[in-house]
């Protein structure tokens, strides 16, 4: 049985035609909560098959367009990149609350544009004094069209071994899209007092080598032995994934991040949102239907 509709009027969903945005809109529809899809491309929204007339706004365009799109909004849910949080805060009506997605990339030892944008978005929310929360998910998998687990499975299908920097001993804790959606719904249903930041993570933390083996098993592949490779050598060879047919592309920054642990306590997530994340076995079973 679906949960009851969220009180408080319609939710304005920024990035409604993206992966997490579509998942959130479907969940809002199922529980009877009205929503307003705010997108840049009306055709892309209609391709989702979801009902509702989209409101067109470009987060990088003139501020007046976004302000008109959010006129009258009481709750804004953003699945767009956190670097757009300052623009959203400037356009939202006074008193409106914001629930947005960041990323645990903010914790990386090797800052990049993605992580710096997340840090800037969080800083803007904290400085604004607005009611709301920025949720920082770990690697998201399980959404339609996601390219994390599916890309890894595609790569393993082409390779007789699993090459990993340092042997793949660093920890990873992927979160299923269903838990990201549940977390956003819970955050939208809560009355936040001021700005907050919260990490949301999956229910299983494990080494990347064990993660790759689990993905291979759920994808119906034979076990692949792990081949420890120096990170520098893997980054130098990453260009091959961009030119060899059949190999999904892998960036040098992705390889470097495989050397750092990405495991987090899910206690605050359960306490503040009431969401206990599913384990990886369950999540991969949902993804691959096995």
N, C-alpha and C positions, 0 to 999 in steps of 0.2 A: 504494500500500500504506500502511495506517495505521501510525503510529509505535507502538512497544511501550507497554504500560501503564506509567503512572508508578509507581515503587516508593513504599512508605511508607503503605499503607493508604488508606481512602476519603478523599475530599476533601469537606469540608462546604462547600456552596455557598450563600452568603448572597445573597438576591435572585434565586433560581434561576428564577423565572417572568418576570423582566424580559428585555429584549432581549439584553443582553450575557450575562445569566445563562443563558438558554436556549441561546445559541450555545456557551457554555462547556460546559454539560451535554451537549449533542449531541457535542461534540468528545471529551469524556471517555468517553462511551458508545462512540463509534466506535473508540477505542483500547483499550477494555477496562478503563479505570480506574474502580473503584467510586466512587460519590459519594452524598452525602446532601443532597437538596434542602431548604434551610431557607427557608420562605416564610411570609408572613402569611395568605395565602388559598389553601386547599387546592384550591378549585374552579378558580382561575386556573392552578394548576400542572397539574391534570388536563387542562385545555384545551390545553396544549402537546402532548399526545400522547406525552410521554416517559414511560418506565417509572420506577418507584421510588415508594415511599411517602414523602410529604413530612413533614417535621418542622415544626410550626407554632410560630412565634415572632414577636413584634412588637418591632422594634428600639427603638420608643419606649415600650414597655410595661415592666412590672416586670422587674427584672434577673434574678430567679429563673427566669423563663420562658426567657430567652436562655441562661442558664447550663445549664439542663437540655438545651436543644437542642444545645449544643456539648459536652456531657459526652463525654469520651473522644476528642475530636477531636485529631488530630495536625497537620493542615493545614486552614486555613480560607481559602477564596477568596471575597472579597466584591465583588460588582458593585453594591452599594448605594452611595448617596452617601457620600463620605468623612467627612461630619459624624458618621456613626455609628461611626467607628473607635474613639473612646474607650469606647463601650459594648461593642464587640466585644472589645477588649483586656481589659476588666474581667471578661467572661464566659468567655473562652477558658481552657482548662486550662493550667497552667504548663508551659512547654516547647513548646506548640503554635506553629507558624509562621503568619504572616498574609501573604497576597498580596491586595492590594485595589486598586481603581481610584480615582484622584483625577481631576484635570483640569488642563489647561494654563490654565484660567481663573484659576488662582492667580497668573499673571503679569500680569493685566490692570491697566491704569492706573486703572480705574474700579471699585474694590472693590464687591462686592455680597454678598448672603447666600450665593449659590452658591460664589463664590470664597473667601469667608471661611471657609465650612465646610470646603472643601478644605484650606486652610491650617491650620485647627484639627486636622483629621484627621492631616495629615502631622506636625504638631508632637507630637501624642499618640504616634504610632508612634515617632518619633525619641526622645522622652523615655522611652519604655517599655523600651528596650534589647532588645526582642523581635527574634527572627530573622524577617526578611520584607522586603517591599518594597511601596511604594505606586507604582503605575504611573500616570503622568499623560498620558492620551491627548489629542491634538488633536481637532478636530471628527470624530466618528465617523459614518460613512455605511455603507450596504450591509446593515445588519441589517433583518430583517423588521419593518416598521412604523416604521422610523426617519423622523424628520421634518426632516432637514437638507437633503440633496440632493433628496429627493422633494418637499419643500415648495417649494424653489427652482424646481424644474421646473414645479410646479403654478402658481407665481406667473408664471413666464415665459410660460406658455401663455395667460395672461390679458392680458399687456401687450405693446404693440407695440415698446417700448423697454426697456432695462435701466437703471432709475434707481439710481445708486450715489453715496454720499457721497464727495466728493473725486475722483470719476471712477473709484473702485474700484482704486486703485493699491497699496493695502496688501496684504501677502502673507498667504496662507492655505495650509495644508498638511494637508488632511483625511487621516484614516487609515481604511482599510477595516476593517469588523468582523472579517473573517478574520484580519487582522494583530493586532487587539486580542486575539482568542482565542488565536492562536499565541503571543503574548507572555505571556499568563496561563499557558498550558500550560508554556512554558519556565521561567517564574518558579516554578511549582509543582514542577518537576522539579529545581530547583537548591537546594543547601544554602546558605542565606544565613547569613552571620556577622554578626549584629546587624541593625539596621534600615537600610533604604536607600530612596532615592527616585530615580525614573528617568522621563524623558520618553519617550513612544513616539509616533511621528509617521509620516505617510504618506511615500511615496517621491518625491512631487513637491511642491515649493513654487512657487507662482505667484501672480500678482496676482488679486484677486477678480474683476476684469473678465474675465480670461482663464478663470478657473474657471467663471464664469457662462456664458461662450460655449461651453466644453467640455460643460457640463451640457446646454445647449440642443441642441447637436449630437447628443449621445448619446440625448437624449429625442426625437429626430426633428423638432426645431423649426427653422424658418428662423433665420438669424442676426439678433440684435436689436442695433441700435446702442446704445451706452452713452450715457446721459444724465447728465452730472455734475450733482448736486444738492447744495446745502449741507446738511450733516448736520442742522442745526437745523430746516430746512424739512421734511426727511424724517421727523424725529421728531415734528414737529407734525402731519404727515399720517398717522402710523402708525395713528391711531384708525380710519381708513377700512377697514383690513384686518380690523377686528373687527366692522364693521357691514355692509359690502358683501358680498352673496352671491357665493360662488365664489372669493373671495380668501382664501388662507391667512393667519392672523394673524401679524404681525411686531411684536415689541416694540421700544420705544424704546432699551432697553439693547443689543439686538442691533445696531441701526443704529449706535450709538456705537462698538461694538467693531469695526465694519468699518473704522475709521480707524486701527487699530493692527496692526502686523505680527505674524503668528502663524506664524513659520517657525523650525524647530529642527534641530539636528544629529542625524542618526540613527546616527552612529557609536557612541555609548554603547549604544544599543539593540542594534545588531548585535554589539558586543563582549560585553556582559553576558548577552544572551539568545539570541544566535545567530539573530536574526530580521532579515532584510533585507526591508523593506516593499515592497509592489508599487507600481507607478506609478499615477497617476490615470487614465490611459487604460485600463489593464487593469481597475482597480477599477470605473470607470463602465461598462465593457463587461460586467462581471459583473452589475452592478446592473440595467442596462436590457436586458441580453440581446441586444445588438446587435453 
